[in-house]
Amino acid sequence: MFKSNTVYRLKDPVRYNDEYGEGYDRVETFGECDGMYMTDCWVVNQLGEIHPGYCECPVPIRFEDVEEQNVQQPANQDKERSSEMWR
């Protein structure tokens, strides 16, 4: 189950590799999501930078698509994120 304010590695690390960039192999939970099996997440790289193609709003991610053992704290804690974009 997901935890709020947490970064998870994707099981399929190339899922979001596209014309906007590569290396976006993590997702960061958005909002209060403790205990959920599916929640909205930001697609990010190891530096915490949001994927340019998904920067307008978080995308729904299933818990079965992430690796639970690689839980991390967000790298960019100095910026607040909204469902619209960076603030």
C-alpha positions in Angstrom: 0.0 0.0 0.0 1.2 3.5 -0.8 2.5 6.0 1.7 2.2 9.8 1.4 5.2 11.9 0.4 7.2 8.9 -0.8 9.1 8.0 -3.9 8.9 4.5 -5.4 10.9 2.9 -8.2 8.9 1.6 -11.1 9.1 -2.1 -11.8 9.3 -1.2 -15.6 12.0 1.5 -15.5 11.6 2.5 -19.2 7.9 2.9 -19.1 8.0 6.7 -19.3 11.1 7.0 -21.6 10.0 9.0 -24.6 10.8 12.1 -26.7 10.8 14.2 -23.6 13.6 12.3 -21.9 14.9 9.1 -20.3 15.6 8.1 -16.7 12.1 8.9 -15.3 12.0 5.6 -13.5 10.3 6.7 -10.2 7.0 8.0 -9.0 6.3 10.3 -6.1 3.0 10.1 -4.4 0.7 13.1 -4.4 -1.6 14.1 -1.6 -2.8 12.0 1.2 -2.6 8.4 0.0 -1.7 6.2 3.0 -3.1 2.7 2.6 -4.2 3.1 -1.0 -3.5 0.5 -3.7 -3.9 3.1 -6.5 -3.1 6.8 -6.3 -2.0 9.8 -8.2 1.8 10.2 -8.5 4.3 12.5 -10.2 6.7 10.7 -12.6 10.2 11.8 -11.6 13.9 10.9 -12.1 16.4 10.2 -9.4 16.9 14.0 -8.8 13.2 14.4 -8.2 12.6 16.4 -11.4 9.1 15.9 -12.9 8.8 14.3 -16.3 8.2 17.2 -18.8 5.4 15.4 -20.5 3.5 14.8 -17.2 4.3 18.1 -15.4 0.7 19.5 -15.5 -0.8 16.9 -13.2 0.0 13.6 -11.5 -0.9 10.3 -13.1 -2.7 7.3 -11.5 -0.3 4.5 -10.6 -1.1 1.0 -9.2 0.9 -0.2 -6.2 1.6 -3.4 -8.1 3.6 -1.4 -10.6 6.2 -0.1 -8.1 8.9 -1.8 -6.0 8.0 -1.6 -2.4 11.5 -2.2 -1.1 13.0 0.9 -2.8 11.0 3.5 -0.9 12.7 6.9 -0.7 11.9 10.4 0.6 11.4 13.0 -2.1 14.6 14.7 -3.4 13.0 18.1 -4.0 11.5 18.9 -0.6 12.1 22.6 -1.2 9.3 22.9 -3.7 5.6 22.5 -3.2 3.8 20.6 -5.9 0.1 21.1 -6.8 -2.1 19.2 -9.2 -1.6 22.0 -11.7 2.2 22.5 -11.7 5.2 23.5 -9.6 4.6 26.4 -7.2 
